[in-house]
Amino acid sequence: MSRDLAKQYDPKEVEDRIYKMWLDGKYFHAKREEGKKTYTIVIPPPNITGQLHMGHALDNTLQDILIRFKRMQGFDTLWLPGTDHASIATEAKIVEAMKKEGITKADIGRQGFLERAWDWKKQYGGRIIEQLKKMGSSCDWDRERFTLDEGCNKAVNEVFVKLYEKGLIYRGERIINWCPHCLTSISDAEVEYEEQAGHFWHLRYPFKDGSGYLELATTRPETLLGDTAVAVNPDDERYKDIVGKTLILPIVHREIPVVADDYVETDFGTGVVKITPAHDPNDFEVGLRHNLEVINVLTPDAKIVDDYPKYAGMDRYEARKAIVADLEAEGALVKIEDYSHNVGTCYRCGTTVEPRVSKQWFVKMKPLATPAIDAVKNGETKFVPQRFEKIYFHWLENIKDWCISRQLWWGHRIPAYYCEECGEITVSKDNVTKCQKCGSTHIHQDPDTLDTWFSSALWPFSTLGWPEETEDFKHYYPTNTLVTGYDIIPFWVMRMMFSGIEQTGEVPFDTVLIHGLVRDSQGRKMSKSLGNGVDPLEVIDTYGADALRFSLATGNSPGNDMRYIPERVEASRNFANKLWNAARFILMNLENDEIIPLNKADFALEDKWIISKLNTLCKDVTENLDRYELGMAVQKLYDFIWDVFCDWYIEICKARLCGDDKKAKNTARSVLVYVFSQTLALLHPFMPFITEEIWQSMPHKGEALMIAEFPKYTSEFAFPSEEAEFEKIMNVIKAIRNRRAEMNVPPSKKATVQIQTDFEETFKSGESYICKLASASEVLVGNGFDTDGAVRVVTDCATVFMPMKELVDITAEIERLNKDMQKAIVDKEFFEKKLNNEGFMAKAPENVKEQQRQGLQKALDKIKIIEDSINELKNM
């Protein structure tokens, strides 16, 4: 049943009502339909700490376009939603809230803290889900998951145990990245590098035997406290005789050896390197090779340990100043040199990370990385655009073992249990209460939790019920398209790939669609510090979700950053209004709700033209969406709706709709409804709310547009010759309109149009169009016209003449042009005066002077055009 549309489109009135209709109809719900091809997307789970930002808006708009497109194509679609527990971020939020109450984690203990965390999740965790619904996201909300839910925890424990039993998870003392602010280890992928200004402190270490000094340089003099050797390259001739000698460590006065190691570069600095195994990953490896002592000099929060009383408790940077002063006083400081270098920072809080030797849990990566590399190389999974494979390969080919333990309470607790009697470690999916080796019941579980990305890596299959062979897992796995930003390829994409292959024997998805960042209108990254972030919910409140979605899809190309331009959203809102007004026009011209069947035999030339254009559009949009060229698809839809359908076809139809020929009127109605309904279906994945609302008001079959069939190309509606014929007529109309506009001739001023062409029959059949749309009083087609005093217009297939005297009053036009000439001369003299002023030219900035030069040139160009126009009129 169709119904009237309001005079103006009001997104606030429409969107919530339409979304409720979709939910009530269970249209988002995947039904495991046998015999249908499946199409599955798993949502990149947003953090429960998160609020919707433009990155989410883009990411979910692209996913929703794809899932709606495939659903309408008849696929058995599943878009599986959920959220991420986000260990570090969430724990930091809760600790911050507790701090305001004057409470610490130690005060309430692990259980008390976790109760608070779950309460926090309950209160705030669903916020971003509700915000995603505002965007129109058609996820299967009945299957919503959480990375810390019971099913995901079961999958995490299963994977941990399996990898441990295969020797791919181990516990060991290694050097890891440590965040002194978050007080936890972080993986290599979670370290962001930034250029920082620093110094090289050139120091000299004396030989114990008094035979001299070795000079070296360091960027971190505070770590000198933990030096246990100095290294040189074994092939460096300068130092061959000193290998094995003993040095005295300045200010600490500990004896340390000189060792020879290939790690040292002979051509960098003096070719001498201090070795601090506890505080540098390369030094740690040197220490292992030479059996050096590992001396940790920093506390977890990056203060000097108690073993060095003079500096104990000092922050690392405070200690640096004190140690440099003492080195200078002792004569060990040679010079200080400015130096810029890349420094690792925590991706969550921005604190400079500390390399730290610590006993942690690791995943052995090389055996897992190889199959994941092969899967992309042999085409099982492809990246769109392909160039992003380079990032993927770079990380996997150079990967180190993954530190997966975190010193946090919020997260999946490591399923490892320690016997307090014999030290036996038991790794188990089930809770362990008795030592399997000695039988003791004095057992405690590892206090650490797993890296958030460990559970996120299992997301494509854990959310479908794995490790159980559930119906969902068997039906919807492997998934199809993963939509994500290029910034989390190392965090997430590669980890899902090796986890999926290792645990299920299959790649988790066949395509990774990479999108760029949403930047501000100046091309800057949106950030709190710049204050340039844009709240998508505010944009939706002002313009509607469809306008935001349409603007994010417009100009979008895979892998490229895009700019958020407010004017583009406004233009998208205007486009929605154009669509609404077209719908109202069509509805006003219908007699009832019945669908009038199309009858090809009754089609006028313009009907065949618009249907043929629509037919091509169906093919093009489908091909673009299949190739993930969403920006190209949406541009074609915009051009067709605005230019072809609204500005041309509707205008042409008005004559038939207002005429007395009942048959012609009904043909126009049937074509209008058919073309518009098909266009709404093509546009629906991009602008779901307004298209559904309009479709429901039009004569239609079926419950909802979102489950209607996506339009297909059909040879039955291909009319290439009629399309070409009509476009010849259109080109003449456009050319006449442009020429009249240049001459300021109002549409009300009619004039004879004479057409000289080899396509006489085409233009004779198009006389009515030309009269109506090109303000022609009559149209003459043929040859041998009297062209004296006529305006000439040329197209690719015709030459058009219009008598000048019918278009303008020549005397009055010359008078008008003379007035324009006087204004242009005044402008010219103004700019010349400025540019001839020596004082102005001496003081004005170059860009201001260039503006004056451009202004003068424009005035000169205008004078030339006016002179030519006056001469042309006088010659007539």
C-alpha positions, 0 to 999 in steps of 0.5 A, spaced: 500 500 500 503 506 497 502 512 501 503 520 501 509 523 502 510 529 507 512 536 503 519 535 505 524 530 507 525 529 515 530 524 517 529 525 524 522 523 523 523 517 518 530 514 520 528 511 527 521 508 524 524 505 518 530 502 522 524 499 527 520 496 521 527 492 519 528 490 526 521 488 527 521 484 520 527 480 522 530 482 515 537 483 518 537 476 521 541 470 517 537 464 516 542 459 514 538 458 507 540 451 504 542 452 496 543 459 497 550 462 496 553 465 503 556 472 504 559 473 511 562 479 514 565 480 521 565 487 524 571 489 526 569 490 533 569 497 536 572 497 543 567 498 549 570 504 551 569 507 544 564 512 542 562 513 534 567 517 530 568 518 523 573 512 522 567 507 525 562 511 520 566 510 514 568 503 516 561 501 517 558 504 511 562 501 507 560 494 510 553 496 510 553 497 503 556 491 501 552 487 505 545 490 503 548 489 496 549 482 497 542 481 501 538 484 495 542 479 490 539 473 493 545 471 497 544 468 504 548 474 508 550 474 515 554 481 518 556 479 525 557 484 530 560 485 536 565 489 541 572 488 543 574 488 551 580 492 549 584 490 555 589 496 556 584 502 554 578 499 559 582 498 565 585 505 564 578 508 564 576 504 570 582 505 574 581 513 572 574 512 575 577 509 581 582 514 582 577 519 583 574 515 589 580 515 592 581 507 591 586 503 587 586 496 584 590 493 590 585 496 595 579 492 592 583 486 589 582 482 583 575 480 584 572 486 586 576 490 580 573 485 575 566 486 578 567 493 577 569 492 570 563 488 568 559 493 571 562 498 567 561 494 560 554 493 562 553 501 563 557 503 557 559 497 553 552 498 548 553 505 547 557 504 541 552 499 538 546 503 539 550 509 535 552 504 529 544 502 529 543 510 528 548 509 521 543 504 519 548 498 520 544 492 518 548 487 522 544 481 525 544 483 532 541 477 535 548 474 534 552 480 537 558 477 540 563 480 545 571 478 545 570 476 553 564 472 552 563 465 555 564 462 547 570 467 546 573 465 552 572 457 550 575 459 544 581 462 547 583 457 552 582 452 546 587 455 542 592 457 547 592 449 550 593 447 542 599 452 541 602 450 548 602 443 546 605 444 539 611 448 542 608 454 539 607 458 546 612 458 551 614 462 557 621 465 557 625 471 560 626 475 554 626 483 552 620 485 551 616 492 550 614 495 557 609 501 558 611 505 564 604 508 564 600 502 563 604 498 567 604 492 562 608 489 556 606 490 549 607 487 543 612 490 537 605 492 533 603 496 539 609 500 539 609 507 535 615 510 532 616 517 532 622 522 531 624 525 537 630 530 538 635 527 543 643 527 544 649 523 543 653 523 550 660 521 548 663 518 554 670 514 555 671 508 559 678 507 562 681 500 562 683 497 569 690 497 567 691 504 566 693 504 559 687 509 557 680 509 555 675 507 550 670 512 547 663 511 545 656 514 545 649 513 548 643 516 547 641 513 554 646 515 559 641 513 565 642 505 562 649 505 564 648 503 571 646 496 568 652 496 563 655 489 563 660 489 557 663 494 552 663 491 545 667 492 538 667 488 531 671 482 531 674 484 524 675 492 526 683 492 526 683 498 531 681 494 537 683 487 536 688 488 541 683 490 547 678 484 546 678 481 553 681 486 557 677 489 563 674 496 563 672 500 569 664 502 568 664 510 570 661 512 576 659 505 578 666 503 578 664 496 576 669 491 572 666 490 565 669 486 559 671 488 552 667 483 548 667 482 540 661 481 536 658 482 529 652 486 531 657 492 532 658 496 526 665 498 524 663 505 521 658 507 526 661 512 531 667 510 534 665 502 533 665 501 540 658 500 543 656 499 551 652 493 552 646 493 557 642 487 556 636 488 561 635 495 557 636 494 549 633 488 545 640 488 541 644 488 547 640 482 550 642 478 544 649 480 545 648 478 552 646 471 551 651 470 546 657 472 551 653 469 557 653 476 560 650 478 567 643 482 566 642 487 571 635 491 571 636 498 573 629 501 572 622 499 576 616 498 572 614 505 572 621 507 570 624 509 576 631 507 578 632 501 583 634 501 590 641 498 588 643 505 586 642 509 592 644 516 590 639 515 584 634 511 587 627 513 586 628 518 581 624 518 574 629 516 568 629 523 565 631 526 572 636 520 573 639 522 566 640 529 568 644 527 575 648 521 572 650 526 566 652 531 571 656 526 575 659 523 569 662 530 567 664 531 574 668 524 574 671 526 567 668 521 563 663 526 559 667 528 552 662 532 549 654 532 548 652 532 540 645 533 538 641 527 535 634 526 532 632 519 532 626 514 532 623 513 539 618 507 540 612 509 544 605 506 547 600 506 542 595 507 547 598 512 552 604 515 548 609 514 553 616 512 551 616 504 552 622 501 555 625 495 553 625 490 559 627 483 560 621 480 563 618 473 564 613 473 559 608 468 555 610 468 547 607 465 541 613 462 536 611 466 530 615 463 524 612 456 523 605 460 523 607 466 519 609 462 513 602 459 511 599 466 512 604 468 507 603 463 502 595 464 503 596 471 500 601 469 495 597 463 492 591 468 492 587 464 497 586 471 500 587 478 496 588 485 498 584 490 495 588 494 493 593 489 492 599 494 494 597 493 501 600 486 501 607 489 502 605 491 509 602 484 510 608 481 507 613 486 511 611 484 518 610 477 517 617 476 513 620 480 519 616 477 525 619 476 532 615 472 537 609 475 539 609 477 547 602 475 549 602 476 556 599 483 559 600 485 567 592 487 567 586 484 570 581 485 565 582 480 559 582 473 558 586 470 564 592 465 562 590 458 563 597 456 566 597 454 573 603 453 578 605 448 583 607 452 589 611 445 591 614 443 585 614 448 580 610 444 575 607 448 570 600 445 568 596 449 562 589 447 561 582 449 558 579 447 565 581 449 572 586 446 575 586 444 583 591 439 583 598 438 581 599 433 576 606 431 578 606 431 585 599 431 587 599 438 591 593 442 592 597 448 593 596 451 586 595 458 583 593 461 576 598 465 572 595 472 574 597 475 567 591 476 562 592 475 554 594 481 549 587 483 547 589 481 540 590 474 541 582 474 542 581 478 536 585 474 532 580 468 533 574 473 531 572 470 524 571 463 527 570 464 535 564 468 533 561 462 529 561 457 535 568 454 534 571 450 537 564 447 536 562 444 529 556 449 530 551 450 524 553 457 523 560 455 523 559 450 518 555 454 514 558 461 514 565 460 515 570 462 511 567 469 511 568 473 505 570 480 506 574 483 511 573 491 511 578 495 515 583 500 515 590 500 513 593 502 520 591 495 523 594 490 518 599 488 523 595 488 529 589 484 527 589 482 519 595 478 519 593 475 526 587 473 524 590 470 518 595 465 521 590 464 527 584 462 522 589 457 518 592 454 524 586 452 527 581 451 522 585 449 516 582 455 512 583 462 511 578 466 515 576 471 509 577 471 501 578 479 501 581 484 505 578 491 503 582 496 505 580 503 506 584 510 508 583 514 514 578 520 514 581 526 515 579 533 516 578 538 510 585 541 510 588 533 510 590 533 517 588 527 521 583 528 526 585 528 533 583 531 540 589 535 540 588 539 534 580 539 536 578 537 529 574 531 530 567 531 527 562 527 531 558 523 526 552 523 531 551 531 530 552 530 523 546 525 523 542 530 527 543 535 522 543 532 515 541 525 516 544 518 516 543 517 509 547 524 507 553 522 511 553 515 508 552 518 501 558 523 502 563 518 505 561 513 499 562 519 494 569 520 492 571 513 496 577 509 493 580 503 496 586 504 500 586 512 500 585 517 505 579 521 504 577 528 507 571 530 511 568 536 507 562 539 510 559 542 504 559 535 501 554 532 506 550 538 505 550 537 497 548 529 499 542 532 503 540 536 497 541 530 493 536 527 498 531 532 497 532 532 490 530 524 490 524 526 495 521 531 490 522 527 484 518 521 488 512 527 490 512 529 483 511 521 480 506 520 486 502 526 484 501 524 477 499 517 479 491 515 479 492 509 484 496 504 487 496 499 482 503 498 478 502 499 471 505 494 467 510 496 462 508 495 454 514 495 450 510 497 444 507 503 447 514 506 448 516 513 446 523 514 444 525 518 450 522 511 454 527 507 450 532 512 452 531 512 459 530 505 460 536 503 456 540 508 460 538 505 466 539 498 464 546 500 463 547 503 470 544 496 473 550 493 469 555 498 471 553 499 478 553 491 479 560 491 476 563 497 480 560 494 487 563 487 485 570 490 484 569 494 491 569 501 487 564 504 491 565 511 490 565 510 482 558 506 483 555 512 487 557 517 482 554 514 477 548 513 481 548 521 482 549 523 475 543 518 473 538 521 478 540 528 478 542 529 471 538 524 466 532 522 470 530 528 474 533 534 469 531 530 463 526 525 463 521 528 468 521 534 464 520 531 458 514 527 461 510 533 463 507 534 456 504 527 456 502 527 463 498 533 462 496 531 455 489 528 453 492 521 450 490 516 456 495 511 453 501 516 452 499 518 459 499 511 462 506 509 458 509 515 461 507 513 468 509 506 468 516 508 465 516 513 471 515 508 476 519 502 473 525 507 472 524 510 479 523 504 483 529 500 480 533 506 481 531 506 488 533 499 489 540 501 486 541 506 491 538 503 497 545 500 499 548 507 500 542 511 502 537 505 505 533 510 509 530 515 504 530 509 499 526 505 503 521 510 505 520 512 498 519 505 496 514 504 501 510 510 498 510 507 491 506 502 488 510 496 489 510 488 490 513 485 497 514 487 504 521 491 504 526 494 499 532 492 503 530 485 501 527 486 494 531 484 488 537 488 486 536 490 479 540 486 473 542 488 466 537 485 461 538 485 453 530 486 453 531 493 455 537 494 451 536 500 446 542 502 443 540 505 437 534 509 440 539 511 446 544 514 441 538 517 436 535 521 443 542 523 445 543 527 438 537 531 440 539 532 447 546 534 444 542 540 440 538 542 446 544 543 450 548 547 445 542 551 444 541 552 451 548 554 453 548 559 447 542 562 449 545 563 456 551 566 454 547 571 450 542 572 456 536 570 453 531 568 457 527 562 456 520 566 455 523 568 449 522 564 443 526 563 437 526 559 430 531 553 430 533 551 423 537 544 423 542 542 418 543 535 418 544 528 415 540 525 420 533 529 418 528 523 420 531 523 427 531 531 428 524 531 425 521 526 430 525 530 436 521 537 434 517 537 440 522 536 445 526 541 442 520 546 442 519 545 449 526 544 452 530 549 447 525 555 447 523 554 440 517 557 436 518 552 431 523 547 428 525 547 421 530 541 419 533 541 412 538 545 408 539 551 404 537 556 410 538 563 410 543 564 415 545 571 414 544 575 421 543 568 425 547 565 431 550 558 429 551 552 434 555 546 432 554 539 435 557 533 432 551 531 428 548 538 426 549 545 425 543 549 428 541 557 426 537 561 430 535 568 427 539 574 432 533 578 431 528 573 434 533 572 440 535 579 442 534 587 441 540 588 437 540 596 439 538 594 446 543 589 447 549 593 444 547 598 449 547 593 455 554 591 453 557 598 453 555 599 460 558 592 462 564 595 458 565 601 462 564 597 468 570 592 466 574 599 464 573 601 471 576 595 474 582 595 469 584 602 471 583 600 479 588 594 478 593 598 473 593 603 479 595 598 484 600 595 480 603 601 478 604 604 485 611 603 487 610 603 494 604 598 494 609 593 490 615 594 495 611 592 501 605 588 499 606 580 500 607 576 493 600 573 494 597 579 494 600 582 488 599 576 484 591 577 486 592 584 483 595 581 477 590 576 476 584 581 477 587 585 471 588 579 467 580 578 468 578 585 466 582 585 460 579 578 458 572 581 459 573 587 455 576 583 449 569 578 450 565 584 450 568 588 444 568 581 440 560 581 442 559 588 440 562 587 433 559 581 432 552 585 433 554 591 429 556 586 423 549 584 423 
